[in-house]
Every structure is written in C-alpha cells, then in structure tokens.
Amino acid sequence: MDSSRLPRMSDALVPGCLGLLGVVEVVRVEELAEAPALPLVVTLLMCAGLVARRIAPLPTAVLTALLFATYPVIDRGQAESLIQALALLVAAYAVAAYATIRPAVVALAILVAAGAIRSLLMDYDLGSVVVNSMWAVLAWAVGRGIHERDRRTEMAQLAAAESERLRDASEREATRSPSAVASRGSCTTWSPMQ
C-alpha cells in the first residue's frame, strides 16, 4: 500500500483539537448543553471527517457541507456552533489546497451552498448569508494560494534537478573528451622521418 495515500499522524491534530473544542463548546454553551447528544455527534463527525482532508479532500468537503447544512433541520432551535463553522472553513481550505482545480471549484460551490442553507434555516437575513458564505470563499482562496505556491516550488525544484543533471552530464563529457583526444593522438602520431 502506498504510504503517501495514508493519513499522517499530524493530519489528526487539527480535527482532534477542533473535536476537543467542540466538546467544550457543547458543554459550556447553555443552548447546546440542554440536549448535548446531537450537537456533539454532528460536531465530532465533522471533525473526524477532516482527518482524511489531504488524501480525500472532495469527499471530506462534501461530508462536512452535508452535516453543516442539515444540522439545523435535524435539531431546530439549537444555538450556532462555532466549531462546526470552523470545521467548514478547514474543509474549504483543504479542498483548495489538496485537490485539483475542478474538484476544488465544485467543492467550493457545495460549501458555500451549505453555509447559505444553514444561514437561511437559522433565519439569518440575506446580508448575513452572504457574509457567512464569504468566509468559506476566503478560506478556499487561501488554500488555493498555498496549492499554487507548492506547485510552483515543485516545478522549480524539478527544473533545478534537470539543470543539475544536464550540467553533470556536460562536465562528464568535457572530462572524457580531452582524454579521448589525447589517447587517440598518441596512437596516430606522425613521424617526419621519411
């Protein structure tokens, strides 16, 4: 099995911290603490899905968006969860940073729609819906910038390695050429004694 396709231990750090903060949020926020089971399960599922954000960014974004958008339908009247919103932003960043452009754009549309649906279900006005959706766009743009920077760095490293290989090959050819000329010259020396 290809080890680059497996989640690294560090991939669990952000979701683990968000999950821990989610537990604290559910316990500390009075509206969430009244019936903590559902908000806790949804928050932990969103955070757990983020573990695979590098190896499966599109499915991670879709799962996060689905949970984010449907939570107010399942549990009407609950308070807004900051940790769930942060999980959505991490998913937006990750899909832009680790996916190719087409899946990243599709995921952005899904994440923005999920944010808009949730805001509308929680009876926010249209201005709040737009502002809340822009947070996902901002996180996505930062992730895309990181993706492009990493791609340019990788291309520069490949170009430098190719340049080094060509330079080494030409140096080897240059060091071989004088010795080859000298050895040929010693075999075909012309003697003026005729």
C-alpha positions, 0 to 999 in steps of 0.5 A, spaced: 500 500 500 502 506 498 504 510 504 503 517 501 495 515 500 495 514 508 493 519 513 499 522 517 499 522 524 499 530 524 493 530 519 489 528 526 491 534 530 487 539 527 480 535 527 482 532 534 483 539 537 477 542 533 473 535 536 476 537 543 473 544 542 467 542 540 466 538 546 467 544 550 463 548 546 457 543 547 458 543 554 459 550 556 454 553 551 447 553 555 443 552 548 447 546 546 448 543 553 440 542 554 440 536 549 448 535 548 447 528 544 446 531 537 450 537 537 456 533 539 455 527 534 454 532 528 460 536 531 465 530 532 463 527 525 465 533 522 471 533 525 473 526 524 471 527 517 477 532 516 482 527 518 482 524 511 482 532 508 489 531 504 488 524 501 480 525 500 479 532 500 472 532 495 469 527 499 471 530 506 468 537 503 462 534 501 461 530 508 462 536 512 457 541 507 452 535 508 452 535 516 453 543 516 447 544 512 442 539 515 444 540 522 439 545 523 433 541 520 435 535 524 435 539 531 431 546 530 432 551 535 439 549 537 444 555 538 450 556 532 456 552 533 462 555 532 466 549 531 462 546 526 463 553 522 470 552 523 470 545 521 467 548 514 472 553 513 478 547 514 474 543 509 474 549 504 481 550 505 483 543 504 479 542 498 483 548 495 489 546 497 489 538 496 485 537 490 485 539 483 482 545 480 475 542 478 474 538 484 476 544 488 471 549 484 465 544 485 467 543 492 467 550 493 460 551 490 457 545 495 460 549 501 458 555 500 451 552 498 451 549 505 453 555 509 447 559 505 442 553 507 444 553 514 444 561 514 437 561 511 434 555 516 437 559 522 433 565 519 439 569 518 437 575 513 440 575 506 446 580 508 448 575 513 448 569 508 452 572 504 457 574 509 457 567 512 458 564 505 464 569 504 468 566 509 468 559 506 470 563 499 476 566 503 478 560 506 478 556 499 482 562 496 487 561 501 488 554 500 488 555 493 494 560 494 498 555 498 496 549 492 499 554 487 505 556 491 507 548 492 506 547 485 510 552 483 516 550 488 515 543 485 516 545 478 522 549 480 525 544 484 524 539 478 527 544 473 533 545 478 534 537 478 534 537 470 539 543 470 543 539 475 543 533 471 544 536 464 550 540 467 553 533 470 552 530 464 556 536 460 562 536 465 562 528 464 563 529 457 568 535 457 572 530 462 572 524 457 573 528 451 580 531 452 582 524 454 579 521 448 583 526 444 589 525 447 589 517 447 587 517 440 593 522 438 598 518 441 596 512 437 596 516 430 602 520 431 606 522 425 613 521 424 617 526 419 622 521 418 621 519 411 
